[in-house]
Amino acid sequence: MTLLVMPTLSCNFKCLYCYNRLLGKNVPEFTKYDPETLAAKTINLAKTINHQEIVLHGGEPLLWNIKHLHKFMDIISKAGYRIAIQTNGSLITDKHIQLFRKYNVSVGVSIDGFPDIGYARGLYNERGEPLISKEVNERIVSNVLRNIEKLVKNGINVGVIIVLSKYNFGDDSKIDRLAEFIKYLRKIGVTSGRLNPVFGFGRIEPYELSWKDLLYGYKLLWYKIRDLGVSYSPYVDISKALLGNFRDVVCWFHGCGFFDSFVWTITPYGTIAPCDRALGFGKIPLRADIYNNPIANSKIRVYALLQTELKNSRNGHIHRGGCPSESPNGDWRHPSRFWRTWDELIEFMSEEIRKIIPNIKLPNNYPNKLEFVEKIDRGCAWNIWRGGFACPQSR
């Protein structure tokens, strides 16, 4: 499980696809809690869900006073928890870098490519119109890239989140350019990240990729970066699942529900909410209190989907319908609008793995998908050499 802590939902950017914008003026500028109280709430929740890493998120968490950041990190670190932060990278100073080094903070930077393809990040109004010129945007992105280089040079572990849209993934030339960007990141020492498809309502819809275009882009990009020695989701997560490691895959493929997601969030209000993606619906839903409740492990949404919309899906038992917040029209009861992408990409990656290990027994296209999910969820392990499951003995 992932535990996000949001000291603020404010941000110095107004990115085209940001879901936090839907929360409007009801969002407090910063958390109402002092860092000591917020840290205590965080530790208490981390103990409840047995989680070992705390991720500062937002909004832009570096808008929080650096003294507050320091105090929060100090308390969390002394309690024995790892710390990570997700940032747009524009506000990083030498003092922040010293702080990250002191507490061994892993830094995730949200950046969508070189300036010429990274236009979805920046400043936009509610109609999706840019508030700054391309030249200013390029200066901002270039500054973020310099900050990433400084982080790496100071020995800080850096990963990236790249959001895929028609801006940076819409045709072959843009995919080529994104591949160049990933090669650049590899050259400076950034070897991991996520390639997340953009989704949303209103101003971002014209830039959202169809499932076919997304699939085409993933396949083309794979051939361009597979030999770089980098680890990017969803490729790495699909490979893990196909090789039997279902525990460590990205949350999209865990069978999340909307209110019982694998991500817990402490909001600026101090309330506990589900995954931050749920904020895209314009309000902060309270998380269902289902920890230690028998239904928490029943995967109700997954079981329903595998008997309805995913009944004829070849690999629905692997991707489990994807992220519920990506469902068409915001109806989380349906699978992700990209489920066909995941279906076909799993098939594609299985073929790539078999090119290397021809006799391997992969679990894609398993005939009884409900049985497969049930066995994985009760701790059975898939044997990639013999095929089939090895299940723990029932007590």
Salt bridges, closest charged atoms under 4 A:
GLU53 OE2 - ARG82 NE 4.00
ASP74 OD2 - LYS78 NZ 3.14
ASP94 OD1 - LYS150 NZ 2.83
ASP112 OD1 - ARG121 NE 3.23
ASP116 OD2 - ARG177 NE 2.96
GLU126 OE1 - ARG21 NH1 3.31
GLU129 OE1 - ARG127 NH2 3.03
ASP176 OD1 - LYS224 NZ 2.71
GLU180 OE1 - ARG177 NH1 2.89
GLU208 OE1 - ARG337 NH1 2.88
ASP276 OD2 - HIS57 NE2 3.83
GLU309 OE2 - HIS334 ND1 2.43
GLU326 OE2 - ARG277 NH1 2.80
ASP331 OD2 - ARG333 NH2 2.86
ASP331 OD2 - HIS334 NE2 3.52
ASP343 OD1 - HIS319 NE2 3.00
GLU344 OE1 - ARG314 NH2 2.77
GLU347 OE2 - ARG314 NH1 3.99
GLU352 OE1 - ARG226 NH1 2.97
GLU352 OE2 - LYS355 NZ 2.73
GLU374 OE2 - ARG378 NE 2.94
ASP377 OD2 - LYS299 NZ 3.94
ASP377 OD1 - ARG320 NH2 2.98
